[in-house]
Amino acid sequence: MKTSLLTVSNNQEKRRYKRHSPGLPLRVFDRGTGLGIGPLANISLDGLKVYCAHDYDPGAVIVFAMVLPVRINGSRNVSFEGRCAWSLQSEKEEFEAGFEITQISASNKTILKLLTTKFC
């Protein structure tokens, strides 16, 4: 297990926005490499939790992309930059990682708001 920058309980206490679990399966990709990271566990306007095949170092920065279940504001995807806050191995020998959204355009933030209210 990697050392976290913040403990999971501290992350929960510091959240400004409610986390939403997707009502449909959504996968998260590394926009830089195009490789799949894993399924989305939950998301808010300032962070997300992802189930992944490997561990991420706290502090690692990734540019994420998600294909949307339908067009939202004319777009089929949403992208943003996130910093790994914590990563741990689950009981199933996969990993879970929490990311803080550090950069997102105004249009992608609007899409994310609609995604969390309509599909989560």
N, C-alpha and C positions, 0 to 999 in steps of 0.2 A: 504494500500500500504506500502510495506517495504521501509525503507530508503536505498538508493543506495550508494555503495562505490564511484561510479562515476556517474555523470548524464548521461542520454542517449546521449545527444548531445556531451558531452566530449568523450564518448565511440566511437562515430562515427568519431570524429576528430582524435582520437588516433589510429584508425585502420590502420594496415600496409598492410592488404590484403583485396581485394574487397569481399564483401559478395555475395553469390550466392543462389538463391532460387531454390530448387530442381524441376526438370522437372517431377519427379515421386514422389508419396507419400513415404516419409521415416519416420520411427518411431524411436524414441530414447528410450533406456532402461537404467535402473540403473543396471550395471553389478553386483554389490554387492548383490542386492536382486532379480534380474531378472524381476522386475516389470516395466511395461511401464511407461515412463514419459510423452510422448506425441509426436505429429507430429513435424517434423523439419520445422521451418519457413525459416531459411537461415543459411548458414554456410560459413566459410572461413578457412584458415589455422591456424588462431589464435583464433577463437571463433564461437559461434553459438547462435541462438535464437530458443527457443522451446515454443510451446503452451502446457500448462500443466494444470492438474486438480487442483493442489494446489500451494500455495505460497512457495517460497524458500527463506531462509534467505541469504542476501548478505554475501559472505565469505564462504558459505557452499561448501564443496568439494564433487564431485560425480565422480565415475568412469562410464563413458558412454560406451554403445555398440550400434551399428547400424547394422542391417542386410542390406546388399547391394543388389541392384536390380539384379545384375549379379556378377559372379566371377571377381574380380579385383586383378591382380597379384596373382592368385590362392586362394584368400580368399573370403569367403562369408560374412565377417563382418569386422568391424573396431572398435577399442576401444581406449579410451584416457581418461585422467583425466581433469576435468574442475572445475573452481571456479566460483560460482555465483557472477556476478558483479551487477546485478539489477533484480528486480522482481516487477511486477505490475499487478493489476487486470484489465482485458479488459472489454469492454462494454458488452460482452456476458457472464459475470460472470465466465469466466475461467481466467487463468493467462498466462502471457508471462514472460519468464525469459531469460536473457542474460548471457552466460557463456564464460569465457576466458579459452582457452585450456592451461593447465599448464604443462601437461606431455603427451608426445606421442612418441612412438618408431619410429625409422627411417622407418621401413617397413610400419607402419600405417600412417605415414605422407605421404609417397609415394602414398598409397592407397587413402588418403584424397585428394591429389593433382589431381589424376586421376578422382576421383568422382566429384570434383568441375568443372573440365574441360570437362568431357564427359556427365554428367547427370544433370548438373545444368545450 
